[in-house]
């Protein structure tokens, strides 16, 4: 009995020691965990609070500030949208389609009337180009709608004739009301004896204006004009030029290389049409470059692109075919329009002829872009172009670009 009690006592003591050891181990683990935990930041009961820091902490993330808008006087005014006219308004503008009011014919055959009344209150006279599709069916209707769409897409540009109004809901025809250019066509001023010939400086200005218009069509709105000619260059009252007639234009993505024609089948006028297009049926921006090259030769020689002999009395060929061999062989000697007398810059004439030769290269890939052509005309004829702005020959080339386009 005494032995049993002794063993029980020993066992109980061992159990107490084990419990104490376990308790001590748990206590040490708790103390270690407490030491690893981050202590809360001490804060004095009445510590001062920085109001600016608190405001910054509570404020939403800062939004980058936008630049203030330009003053209203500096902002470029938005061009007004063309008005849509009823057919009775077109009849009123044309005096009931009075033949005495006809001032020309469009490239698609439509008559162009000088408006009897301003299309805009207090505005200048306008030219009303009337299309009739009776007899032409869907083809003429499609051509009219295509030209209207392209004019609205192009919008206002100082070197393009602007669309002021239109009428497109009549069953027999439609009308485009355009800016009226009282100076007539470049063809009239170059070839009709009844009009005084353009001076050399004026010709250079007109060429630069047309190049600016084509550059805008090609690079800003991706349109190929399709019928660059002296008859489609109009002069305003101040002698500046504007390109007109998008009836043969094509729209789409046209790279420097040729691309399949889209939209209208651009063919160009006789003497201006790109021979590559005539052979292949493929049109591109370089087709317009070819037409502009012929226009350069036309302004240089005073001879029409087709249909009449040149200054040497030789006919039967288009101007480019007749003149290019002589330009390549001997420059412009004997080719400059005789009506100019000595009133031209011989150096500029030679440079313009060389630009024309590049523009009418047989392969489109060898021709420059219209941006390059305009830059070349502005550089090589800078003295003449600046002279038409009051004789400031110190204008820098880039300033000249921006001020004249």
KEKE-3310 file (N, C-alpha, C; in steps of 0.2 Angstrom, whole numbers, plus 5000, padded with zeros to 4 digits):
npx = (5004:5009:5019:5012:5006:5017:5021:5010:5011:5023:5020:5010:5017:5026:5017:5013:5025:5026:5015:5018:5029:5024:5015:5024:5031:5021:5019:5031:5030:5019:5024:5034:5027:5020:5030:5034:5024:5018:5020:5007:5006:5011:5002:5000:4988:4983:4988:4994:4985:4990:4982:4983:4990:4980:4970:4976:4977:4963:4958:4953:4962:4973:4969:4976:4979:4970:4976:4972:4958:4960:4959:4944:4945:4956:4952:4949:4935:4921:4916:4901:4887:4882:4867:4851:4841:4824:4817:4810:4817:4829:4825:4821:4834:4840:4833:4822:4829:4835:4843:4851:4857:4867:4883:4893:4898:4897:4909:4902:4892:4881:4873:4879:4874:4873:4868:4853:4849:4856:4862:4864:4858:4863:4875:4888:4886:4882:4886:4876:4876:4867:4861:4854:4846:4837:4836:4849:4848:4852:4866:4869:4862:4869:4882:4880:4876:4888:4897:4891:4892:4906:4910:4904:4911:4924:4923:4927:4940:4953:4958:4949:4934:4920:4905:4890:4876:4863:4852:4843:4832:4823:4814:4819:4831:4846:4855:4869:4875:4888:4902:4904:4916:4923:4934:4935:4940:4956:4960:4954:4961:4974:4973:4964:4962:4955:4956:4967:4984:4990:5002:5019:5022:5009:5005:5014:5009:4996:4999:5005:4994:4985:4992:4992:4979:4977:4986:4979:4968:4973:4981:4974:4960:4960:4957:4956:4957:4955:4952:4961:4964:4966:4954:4947:4951:4948:4947:4947:4941:4952:4962:4967:4968:4956:4952:4940:4926:4922:4917:4923:4930:4938:4937:4945:4958:4972:4988:5005:5009:5001:4983:4968:4955:4942:4924:4920:4925:4938:4944:4950:4954:4956:4973:4977:4975:4982:4993:4997:4985:4976:4981:4980:4969:4970:4970:4977:4984:4995:4990:4984:4995:5002:4992:4994:5007:5006:4999:5008:5017:5008:5005:5018:5021:5010:5002:4988:4983:4979:4972:4976:4989:5006:5017:5027:5020:5017:5007:4995:4999:4998:5002:5012:5018:5023:5032:5040:5052:5060:5062:5070:5081:5085:5081:5071:5072:5065:5053:5045:5030:5026:5019:5023:5035:5049:5046:5048:5055:5069:5077:5068:5059:5066:5067:5054:5050:5058:5052:5040:5043:5047:5034:5027:5032:5034:5031:5020:5026:5038:5035:5034:5026:5011:5013:5027:5028:5022:5030:5042:5038:5035:5048:5056:5050:5049:5052:5044:5031:5031:5031:5019:5012:5014:5027:5036:5051:5058:5051:5051:5052:5044:5035:5029:5022:5012:5005:5000:4991)
npy = (4994:5006:5007:5009:5021:5029:5028:5034:5046:5051:5050:5060:5071:5072:5074:5087:5094:5093:5099:5112:5115:5115:5125:5136:5136:5139:5152:5159:5158:5167:5179:5181:5183:5194:5203:5204:5210:5226:5241:5252:5269:5281:5294:5310:5316:5329:5332:5343:5345:5346:5356:5358:5347:5337:5341:5339:5325:5321:5326:5323:5314:5323:5331:5333:5349:5357:5366:5383:5389:5396:5413:5420:5428:5423:5410:5399:5402:5392:5385:5389:5377:5371:5377:5369:5369:5372:5367:5377:5388:5387:5389:5402:5408:5407:5414:5407:5397:5405:5407:5417:5420:5410:5406:5397:5379:5364:5351:5339:5342:5350:5365:5381:5394:5412:5418:5427:5433:5435:5420:5420:5431:5447:5443:5439:5437:5421:5405:5394:5378:5367:5351:5339:5324:5318:5307:5303:5295:5284:5285:5299:5304:5298:5303:5316:5315:5310:5320:5330:5325:5324:5337:5342:5335:5339:5352:5369:5377:5389:5388:5381:5380:5385:5376:5383:5381:5369:5358:5344:5336:5335:5327:5328:5334:5342:5354:5363:5376:5387:5397:5411:5415:5429:5432:5423:5408:5400:5395:5404:5416:5413:5409:5416:5429:5441:5444:5451:5445:5435:5440:5435:5434:5433:5421:5412:5413:5408:5395:5390:5391:5382:5370:5370:5367:5354:5347:5348:5341:5328:5325:5329:5325:5314:5313:5311:5322:5321:5328:5338:5354:5369:5374:5371:5379:5393:5411:5423:5439:5446:5440:5428:5410:5396:5379:5370:5359:5344:5333:5322:5316:5305:5295:5288:5277:5282:5278:5284:5275:5267:5264:5254:5261:5270:5273:5287:5286:5292:5301:5313:5328:5330:5330:5332:5321:5306:5296:5284:5280:5279:5268:5258:5259:5262:5273:5286:5297:5301:5303:5315:5323:5322:5329:5341:5344:5346:5357:5366:5367:5373:5385:5390:5391:5396:5390:5379:5364:5354:5353:5365:5373:5375:5389:5388:5385:5372:5358:5345:5336:5333:5345:5341:5330:5337:5347:5342:5335:5346:5353:5345:5344:5357:5366:5380:5389:5399:5394:5400:5409:5421:5432:5437:5444:5451:5450:5441:5429:5421:5411:5406:5401:5391:5382:5379:5372:5361:5355:5352:5342:5332:5329:5324:5312:5295:5284:5282:5280:5287:5300:5315:5319:5329:5337:5338:5344:5356:5362:5363:5372:5384:5386:5388:5398:5408:5422:5428:5424:5430:5443:5446:5448:5461:5463:5459:5453:5446:5437:5421:5404:5394:5402:5408:5398:5395:5407:5408:5398)
npz = (5000:5004:4994:4983:4985:4985:4972:4965:4970:4965:4951:4950:4953:4942:4932:4936:4934:4920:4915:4919:4912:4899:4900:4902:4890:4881:4886:4883:4869:4866:4871:4862:4850:4852:4853:4839:4833:4825:4834:4839:4833:4843:4850:4855:4866:4863:4851:4838:4822:4805:4795:4781:4776:4780:4771:4759:4760:4760:4748:4731:4718:4708:4693:4677:4671:4658:4643:4642:4631:4615:4612:4606:4595:4589:4585:4572:4561:4559:4544:4536:4534:4518:4511:4509:4495:4488:4472:4466:4471:4465:4452:4453:4456:4443:4435:4429:4422:4412:4396:4393:4405:4405:4409:4406:4404:4413:4416:4415:4406:4411:4412:4417:4427:4430:4445:4447:4459:4475:4483:4497:4509:4506:4501:4489:4470:4464:4456:4447:4444:4434:4434:4423:4422:4414:4401:4403:4413:4427:4427:4425:4436:4447:4445:4448:4462:4467:4465:4472:4485:4487:4486:4498:4507:4505:4509:4515:4507:4503:4490:4482:4474:4482:4489:4490:4491:4487:4478:4478:4477:4466:4453:4440:4439:4447:4457:4459:4469:4468:4472:4463:4451:4445:4437:4426:4417:4418:4405:4396:4399:4395:4382:4374:4363:4365:4379:4390:4391:4404:4416:4419:4433:4438:4432:4439:4452:4450:4446:4458:4467:4461:4463:4477:4480:4474:4482:4494:4491:4489:4500:4512:4511:4503:4489:4472:4459:4445:4433:4429:4422:4412:4409:4421:4430:4439:4441:4453:4458:4463:4456:4461:4460:4459:4460:4451:4448:4452:4446:4439:4449:4460:4475:4489:4497:4491:4487:4485:4475:4460:4460:4459:4450:4459:4461:4451:4434:4430:4417:4412:4402:4385:4380:4393:4400:4408:4401:4405:4413:4402:4395:4404:4413:4426:4439:4449:4462:4455:4443:4443:4445:4433:4424:4430:4427:4413:4413:4418:4407:4398:4404:4403:4389:4383:4374:4370:4378:4369:4352:4345:4336:4342:4347:4337:4326:4323:4323:4328:4337:4355:4368:4377:4371:4360:4365:4375:4370:4365:4376:4384:4376:4373:4383:4388:4377:4365:4368:4377:4380:4368:4370:4382:4380:4385:4398:4409:4420:4416:4422:4431:4422:4416:4427:4430:4418:4420:4431:4426:4417:4425:4431:4421:4418:4411:4418:4433:4445:4444:4445:4455:4471:4474:4485:4485:4472:4474:4483:4476:4466:4473:4478:4467:4460:4469:4469:4460:4465:4477:4473:4469:4480:4484:4483:4492:4493:4503:4510:4518:4513:4519:4526:4516:4510:4520:4520:4508:4505)
capx = (5000:5014:5023:5007:5005:5023:5021:5005:5014:5028:5017:5007:5023:5029:5012:5013:5030:5025:5010:5021:5034:5020:5013:5030:5033:5016:5019:5036:5028:5015:5028:5038:5022:5019:5036:5035:5018:5020:5016:5003:5009:5010:5000:4998:4980:4981:4993:4991:4984:4992:4976:4985:4991:4974:4966:4979:4975:4956:4957:4953:4968:4973:4967:4980:4975:4971:4978:4966:4956:4963:4954:4939:4947:4961:4949:4947:4928:4919:4913:4894:4885:4878:4860:4847:4836:4819:4818:4808:4822:4834:4822:4822:4841:4842:4828:4818:4834:4836:4849:4855:4861:4872:4890:4898:4895:4901:4912:4897:4887:4876:4873:4881:4870:4875:4862:4850:4849:4861:4859:4864:4856:4869:4881:4890:4883:4884:4886:4872:4877:4861:4862:4848:4847:4832:4840:4855:4846:4855:4873:4870:4860:4875:4888:4878:4876:4895:4900:4888:4895:4913:4910:4902:4916:4930:4922:4930:4947:4954:4960:4944:4928:4916:4898:4886:4869:4862:4845:4844:4826:4819:4814:4822:4837:4848:4858:4875:4876:4895:4905:4905:4923:4922:4940:4934:4945:4963:4961:4952:4966:4980:4972:4959:4965:4951:4958:4974:4988:4992:5009:5023:5021:5002:5005:5017:5004:4990:5001:5005:4987:4982:4996:4990:4972:4978:4989:4974:4963:4977:4983:4969:4954:4962:4953:4960:4953:4953:4951:4965:4965:4965:4946:4944:4955:4944:4951:4943:4941:4959:4967:4969:4965:4953:4951:4933:4923:4924:4913:4927:4934:4938:4939:4947:4964:4977:4995:5009:5009:4994:4978:4963:4950:4936:4920:4920:4930:4942:4948:4954:4952:4961:4980:4979:4974:4987:4994:4997:4978:4973:4983:4979:4963:4972:4971:4980:4986:5000:4986:4983:5002:5003:4988:4997:5013:5004:4997:5014:5019:5003:5007:5025:5022:5004:4999:4984:4986:4977:4968:4979:4997:5010:5020:5031:5015:5017:5001:4994:5001:4997:5007:5017:5022:5027:5036:5045:5059:5063:5064:5075:5087:5088:5078:5065:5074:5061:5046:5041:5024:5029:5016:5026:5040:5055:5043:5048:5061:5072:5079:5062:5055:5069:5066:5047:5050:5061:5047:5035:5046:5046:5027:5024:5036:5029:5028:5018:5031:5044:5033:5034:5019:5009:5016:5034:5028:5020:5036:5046:5035:5036:5055:5059:5047:5048:5052:5038:5025:5031:5030:5012:5009:5016:5034:5041:5055:5061:5047:5054:5049:5039:5030:5026:5018:5007:5002:4996:4987)
capy = (5000:5012:5008:5011:5028:5032:5028:5038:5053:5052:5051:5066:5076:5072:5077:5094:5097:5093:5105:5118:5116:5116:5132:5141:5136:5143:5159:5162:5159:5172:5185:5182:5185:5201:5208:5204:5214:5233:5244:5258:5275:5285:5301:5314:5317:5335:5334:5347:5342:5350:5357:5358:5340:5334:5343:5335:5318:5320:5328:5318:5314:5329:5330:5337:5355:5358:5373:5387:5389:5402:5419:5419:5432:5419:5404:5399:5402:5386:5387:5387:5372:5373:5377:5364:5373:5369:5368:5383:5393:5386:5393:5410:5410:5406:5417:5402:5394:5409:5405:5423:5419:5405:5408:5391:5372:5360:5345:5333:5344:5354:5372:5385:5401:5417:5419:5433:5436:5432:5414:5422:5438:5452:5439:5440:5433:5414:5401:5389:5372:5363:5344:5336:5317:5315:5305:5300:5290:5283:5287:5306:5305:5295:5308:5322:5314:5309:5327:5334:5322:5326:5344:5343:5332:5343:5358:5376:5378:5395:5387:5377:5384:5382:5374:5387:5378:5363:5356:5337:5332:5336:5321:5328:5337:5344:5360:5365:5383:5388:5403:5414:5418:5434:5432:5418:5403:5401:5394:5410:5421:5411:5408:5420:5436:5446:5445:5453:5439:5435:5442:5430:5433:5430:5414:5408:5413:5403:5388:5388:5390:5375:5365:5370:5364:5347:5344:5347:5335:5322:5323:5330:5321:5308:5313:5312:5327:5317:5332:5345:5357:5376:5376:5370:5384:5399:5416:5427:5446:5448:5436:5422:5404:5391:5373:5368:5353:5337:5328:5316:5315:5298:5295:5282:5278:5282:5279:5286:5270:5267:5260:5253:5267:5269:5279:5289:5284:5298:5301:5319:5331:5329:5333:5332:5314:5303:5291:5277:5278:5278:5262:5253:5260:5263:5280:5287:5304:5303:5305:5323:5326:5322:5334:5348:5345:5349:5364:5370:5368:5377:5392:5392:5392:5400:5385:5375:5357:5350:5356:5370:5372:5379:5395:5386:5383:5364:5355:5338:5333:5336:5349:5338:5327:5342:5352:5339:5334:5352:5355:5340:5345:5364:5370:5383:5393:5399:5391:5404:5413:5427:5438:5440:5448:5450:5451:5434:5427:5416:5406:5403:5397:5384:5378:5377:5367:5355:5352:5349:5336:5327:5328:5320:5305:5290:5279:5286:5280:5292:5307:5318:5320:5336:5341:5340:5349:5363:5365:5365:5378:5389:5388:5390:5404:5412:5429:5430:5423:5435:5449:5447:5450:5467:5464:5458:5447:5444:5431:5415:5399:5391:5408:5409:5392:5396:5413:5408:5392)
capz = (5000:5004:4988:4978:4986:4983:4964:4963:4971:4960:4944:4950:4953:4935:4928:4937:4930:4913:4914:4920:4906:4893:4901:4901:4883:4878:4888:4879:4862:4866:4871:4855:4845:4854:4851:4832:4830:4825:4839:4836:4833:4849:4848:4861:4867:4860:4846:4833:4816:4800:4791:4774:4775:4780:4765:4753:4760:4758:4741:4725:4714:4704:4686:4673:4669:4650:4641:4641:4624:4611:4612:4601:4589:4585:4583:4565:4560:4556:4538:4536:4530:4512:4511:4504:4491:4484:4465:4464:4473:4459:4446:4454:4455:4436:4430:4425:4417:4406:4392:4393:4411:4405:4409:4405:4404:4417:4413:4414:4402:4414:4411:4423:4426:4434:4448:4447:4466:4480:4487:4504:4510:4506:4498:4482:4466:4464:4449:4448:4440:4434:4431:4421:4421:4410:4395:4405:4418:4433:4426:4427:4443:4451:4444:4452:4469:4469:4465:4478:4491:4487:4488:4505:4511:4505:4513:4512:4506:4499:4483:4479:4473:4488:4488:4495:4492:4483:4477:4476:4478:4461:4450:4434:4439:4453:4456:4464:4469:4469:4472:4456:4450:4440:4432:4421:4417:4416:4398:4393:4400:4392:4374:4370:4361:4368:4386:4391:4394:4411:4417:4421:4440:4439:4430:4444:4457:4449:4447:4465:4470:4459:4467:4484:4480:4473:4488:4499:4489:4489:4507:4517:4510:4499:4483:4465:4455:4439:4427:4430:4415:4412:4410:4427:4435:4439:4444:4457:4457:4464:4452:4463:4457:4463:4456:4452:4445:4455:4442:4437:4455:4463:4482:4492:4499:4486:4489:4479:4469:4457:4464:4455:4451:4462:4460:4444:4429:4429:4411:4410:4396:4379:4381:4400:4402:4410:4396:4409:4414:4396:4393:4409:4416:4433:4441:4456:4463:4450:4437:4443:4444:4425:4422:4432:4423:4406:4415:4419:4400:4395:4406:4401:4382:4380:4369:4373:4379:4363:4348:4341:4335:4346:4344:4331:4320:4322:4327:4327:4343:4361:4369:4380:4366:4355:4368:4379:4366:4364:4383:4386:4371:4373:4388:4386:4372:4360:4369:4382:4377:4365:4372:4388:4378:4390:4405:4412:4423:4412:4427:4434:4417:4415:4433:4429:4413:4423:4436:4421:4414:4430:4432:4415:4417:4408:4424:4438:4451:4443:4446:4462:4474:4473:4490:4482:4466:4476:4487:4471:4462:4478:4479:4461:4458:4475:4468:4456:4469:4482:4470:4468:4486:4486:4481:4498:4491:4509:4513:4519:4509:4523:4528:4509:4510:4525:4519:4501:4504)
cpx = (5004:5018:5018:5006:5011:5023:5016:5008:5019:5025:5014:5012:5025:5024:5012:5019:5029:5020:5014:5026:5030:5018:5018:5032:5028:5017:5025:5034:5023:5019:5032:5033:5021:5024:5037:5029:5020:5016:5012:5006:5007:5007:4997:4991:4978:4986:4990:4991:4986:4986:4978:4986:4985:4970:4969:4977:4968:4954:4957:4960:4968:4973:4972:4976:4976:4973:4972:4964:4959:4957:4950:4941:4952:4958:4947:4939:4926:4915:4905:4892:4881:4871:4856:4841:4830:4820:4816:4813:4828:4831:4822:4829:4843:4838:4824:4822:4834:4843:4853:4859:4866:4879:4895:4894:4900:4904:4907:4891:4882:4878:4875:4878:4873:4869:4860:4850:4854:4858:4859:4862:4863:4875:4882:4886:4886:4883:4881:4873:4871:4863:4855:4850:4842:4836:4846:4854:4851:4863:4873:4868:4866:4881:4886:4879:4884:4898:4898:4891:4902:4914:4908:4907:4922:4929:4925:4937:4948:4956:4955:4938:4923:4908:4894:4879:4868:4854:4846:4838:4821:4819:4818:4829:4840:4853:4864:4876:4883:4897:4906:4912:4923:4928:4940:4939:4952:4964:4959:4958:4973:4979:4968:4962:4962:4953:4965:4978:4990:5000:5013:5022:5014:5002:5008:5012:4999:4993:5002:4999:4984:4986:4994:4983:4973:4981:4984:4970:4967:4978:4978:4963:4954:4957:4957:4955:4950:4952:4955:4966:4964:4958:4943:4948:4951:4948:4946:4944:4948:4964:4970:4965:4962:4951:4944:4932:4926:4920:4916:4931:4933:4940:4941:4954:4969:4984:4999:5010:5002:4990:4972:4958:4944:4931:4920:4926:4933:4946:4952:4952:4958:4968:4982:4979:4981:4988:4994:4990:4975:4975:4980:4972:4964:4973:4974:4981:4991:4996:4985:4990:5003:4999:4991:5003:5011:5002:5003:5017:5014:5004:5013:5025:5016:5001:4994:4986:4984:4973:4970:4986:5000:5013:5025:5027:5014:5011:5001:4996:4999:5003:5013:5021:5026:5032:5042:5052:5063:5066:5070:5082:5090:5085:5072:5066:5069:5054:5042:5036:5027:5025:5019:5032:5046:5052:5043:5055:5064:5074:5073:5058:5059:5068:5058:5046:5053:5056:5042:5037:5046:5039:5024:5028:5031:5026:5026:5023:5037:5042:5033:5027:5017:5012:5023:5033:5026:5026:5041:5044:5036:5043:5058:5056:5045:5048:5046:5031:5025:5029:5023:5008:5012:5024:5039:5045:5059:5057:5051:5049:5043:5033:5026:5021:5011:5002:4998:4992:4981)
cpy = (5006:5013:5011:5019:5032:5033:5033:5046:5055:5054:5058:5072:5077:5076:5085:5097:5098:5099:5111:5120:5118:5124:5137:5141:5140:5151:5163:5163:5165:5179:5186:5185:5192:5206:5209:5209:5221:5236:5250:5264:5279:5292:5304:5316:5323:5337:5338:5344:5347:5351:5356:5350:5336:5335:5339:5328:5317:5322:5323:5319:5320:5327:5335:5343:5355:5365:5377:5388:5396:5407:5418:5423:5428:5413:5405:5398:5396:5388:5385:5381:5374:5372:5372:5368:5369:5370:5374:5389:5393:5390:5400:5412:5411:5410:5413:5399:5398:5408:5411:5424:5414:5408:5403:5384:5368:5354:5339:5336:5349:5361:5376:5392:5405:5419:5426:5437:5432:5426:5415:5429:5442:5449:5441:5436:5425:5411:5395:5383:5367:5357:5342:5329:5314:5313:5302:5295:5290:5286:5295:5308:5303:5300:5314:5321:5313:5316:5331:5331:5324:5333:5346:5340:5336:5350:5365:5375:5384:5394:5382:5381:5380:5381:5379:5384:5372:5362:5348:5333:5333:5329:5322:5331:5339:5350:5360:5372:5384:5395:5405:5417:5423:5435:5427:5412:5404:5400:5400:5415:5419:5410:5412:5427:5442:5448:5447:5447:5440:5437:5435:5428:5430:5423:5409:5407:5408:5396:5386:5387:5384:5370:5364:5366:5357:5344:5343:5341:5329:5320:5324:5326:5315:5307:5314:5316:5323:5321:5339:5348:5365:5378:5375:5374:5390:5404:5421:5434:5449:5444:5430:5416:5400:5385:5372:5361:5347:5332:5322:5314:5308:5299:5288:5283:5277:5283:5283:5282:5270:5263:5259:5259:5265:5275:5280:5287:5290:5297:5307:5322:5330:5333:5333:5325:5310:5297:5284:5275:5276:5271:5256:5253:5261:5270:5281:5295:5306:5305:5313:5326:5327:5328:5341:5349:5348:5356:5369:5372:5373:5384:5395:5394:5396:5396:5381:5368:5352:5355:5362:5370:5377:5385:5394:5385:5376:5362:5348:5334:5336:5340:5346:5334:5331:5346:5348:5337:5340:5354:5351:5342:5352:5368:5374:5388:5393:5396:5395:5408:5420:5433:5441:5445:5446:5450:5445:5433:5421:5410:5402:5399:5391:5379:5375:5371:5361:5351:5349:5342:5330:5324:5323:5314:5300:5286:5283:5286:5285:5299:5309:5318:5327:5340:5343:5345:5356:5366:5367:5372:5384:5391:5391:5397:5409:5420:5432:5429:5428:5442:5451:5449:5456:5468:5462:5452:5444:5438:5425:5410:5397:5396:5409:5404:5394:5402:5413:5403:5393)
cpz = (5000:4998:4982:4979:4984:4975:4962:4964:4966:4953:4944:4950:4946:4931:4929:4934:4923:4911:4914:4914:4900:4894:4900:4894:4879:4879:4884:4871:4861:4866:4865:4850:4846:4852:4843:4829:4831:4831:4836:4838:4839:4847:4854:4861:4863:4855:4840:4826:4810:4795:4783:4772:4775:4774:4759:4754:4758:4751:4736:4721:4709:4697:4682:4670:4661:4649:4640:4633:4621:4612:4606:4594:4585:4582:4575:4564:4557:4550:4538:4532:4524:4513:4506:4501:4488:4477:4463:4466:4467:4453:4447:4453:4448:4432:4426:4420:4411:4402:4392:4399:4411:4404:4407:4405:4408:4413:4411:4409:4404:4413:4417:4422:4431:4438:4448:4454:4470:4483:4494:4504:4510:4503:4491:4477:4466:4457:4451:4443:4440:4431:4429:4419:4417:4403:4397:4410:4424:4433:4428:4434:4448:4451:4448:4459:4471:4469:4471:4485:4492:4489:4495:4509:4511:4509:4510:4512:4502:4492:4480:4479:4478:4486:4493:4496:4487:4483:4474:4477:4472:4456:4443:4434:4446:4451:4461:4464:4472:4469:4465:4456:4444:4435:4427:4422:4415:4408:4394:4393:4396:4384:4371:4369:4364:4375:4386:4394:4401:4411:4420:4429:4442:4437:4436:4450:4456:4449:4454:4468:4468:4462:4474:4484:4479:4479:4493:4498:4491:4497:4513:4517:4506:4493:4477:4461:4448:4432:4428:4423:4417:4412:4416:4433:4434:4443:4447:4455:4458:4460:4455:4460:4462:4458:4457:4448:4447:4451:4440:4443:4457:4471:4484:4495:4493:4488:4483:4473:4466:4461:4459:4456:4455:4461:4452:4440:4427:4422:4409:4403:4391:4380:4388:4403:4403:4405:4399:4411:4408:4394:4398:4413:4424:4434:4448:4457:4458:4443:4437:4442:4437:4423:4424:4428:4416:4407:4415:4412:4397:4397:4404:4393:4379:4375:4373:4373:4373:4359:4344:4341:4340:4343:4338:4325:4319:4326:4326:4332:4350:4363:4373:4375:4361:4359:4372:4376:4366:4371:4385:4382:4372:4378:4385:4380:4367:4361:4374:4378:4374:4367:4378:4386:4382:4397:4409:4415:4420:4416:4429:4428:4415:4421:4432:4424:4416:4428:4431:4419:4419:4431:4427:4413:4415:4413:4430:4444:4450:4444:4453:4464:4473:4479:4488:4476:4469:4480:4481:4467:4467:4479:4473:4458:4464:4474:4465:4461:4474:4479:4469:4474:4489:4485:4487:4496:4497:4512:4513:4515:4513:4525:4521:4508:4513:4523:4513:4500:4508)
residu = (UNK:UNK:UNK:UNK:UNK:UNK:UNK:UNK:UNK:UNK:UNK:UNK:UNK:UNK:UNK:UNK:UNK:UNK:UNK:UNK:UNK:UNK:UNK:UNK:UNK:UNK:UNK:UNK:UNK:UNK:UNK:UNK:UNK:UNK:UNK:UNK:UNK:UNK:UNK:UNK:UNK:UNK:UNK:UNK:UNK:UNK:UNK:UNK:UNK:UNK:UNK:UNK:UNK:UNK:UNK:UNK:UNK:UNK:UNK:UNK:UNK:UNK:UNK:UNK:UNK:UNK:UNK:UNK:UNK:UNK:UNK:UNK:UNK:UNK:UNK:UNK:UNK:UNK:UNK:UNK:UNK:UNK:UNK:UNK:UNK:UNK:UNK:UNK:UNK:UNK:UNK:UNK:UNK:UNK:UNK:UNK:UNK:UNK:UNK:UNK:UNK:UNK:UNK:UNK:UNK:UNK:UNK:UNK:UNK:UNK:UNK:UNK:UNK:UNK:UNK:UNK:UNK:UNK:UNK:UNK:UNK:UNK:UNK:UNK:UNK:UNK:UNK:UNK:UNK:UNK:UNK:UNK:UNK:UNK:UNK:UNK:UNK:UNK:UNK:UNK:UNK:UNK:UNK:UNK:UNK:UNK:UNK:UNK:UNK:UNK:UNK:UNK:UNK:UNK:UNK:UNK:UNK:UNK:UNK:UNK:UNK:UNK:UNK:UNK:UNK:UNK:UNK:UNK:UNK:UNK:UNK:UNK:UNK:UNK:UNK:UNK:UNK:UNK:UNK:UNK:UNK:UNK:UNK:UNK:UNK:UNK:UNK:UNK:UNK:UNK:UNK:UNK:UNK:UNK:UNK:UNK:UNK:UNK:UNK:UNK:UNK:UNK:UNK:UNK:UNK:UNK:UNK:UNK:UNK:UNK:UNK:UNK:UNK:UNK:UNK:UNK:UNK:UNK:UNK:UNK:UNK:UNK:UNK:UNK:UNK:UNK:UNK:UNK:UNK:UNK:UNK:UNK:UNK:UNK:UNK:UNK:UNK:UNK:UNK:UNK:UNK:UNK:UNK:UNK:UNK:UNK:UNK:UNK:UNK:UNK:UNK:UNK:UNK:UNK:UNK:UNK:UNK:UNK:UNK:UNK:UNK:UNK:UNK:UNK:UNK:UNK:UNK:UNK:UNK:UNK:UNK:UNK:UNK:UNK:UNK:UNK:UNK:UNK:UNK:UNK:UNK:UNK:UNK:UNK:UNK:UNK:UNK:UNK:UNK:UNK:UNK:UNK:UNK:UNK:UNK:UNK:UNK:UNK:UNK:UNK:UNK:UNK:UNK:UNK:UNK:UNK:UNK:UNK:UNK:UNK:UNK:UNK:UNK:UNK:UNK:UNK:UNK:UNK:UNK:UNK:UNK:UNK:UNK:UNK:UNK:UNK:UNK:UNK:UNK:UNK:UNK:UNK:UNK:UNK:UNK:UNK:UNK:UNK:UNK:UNK:UNK:UNK:UNK:UNK:UNK:UNK:UNK:UNK:UNK:UNK:UNK:UNK:UNK:UNK:UNK:UNK:UNK:UNK:UNK:UNK:UNK:UNK:UNK:UNK:UNK:UNK:UNK:UNK:UNK:UNK:UNK:UNK:UNK:UNK:UNK:UNK:UNK:UNK:UNK:UNK:UNK:UNK:UNK:UNK:UNK:UNK:UNK:UNK:UNK:UNK:UNK:UNK:UNK:UNK:UNK:UNK:UNK:UNK:UNK:UNK:UNK:UNK:UNK:UNK:UNK)
# end
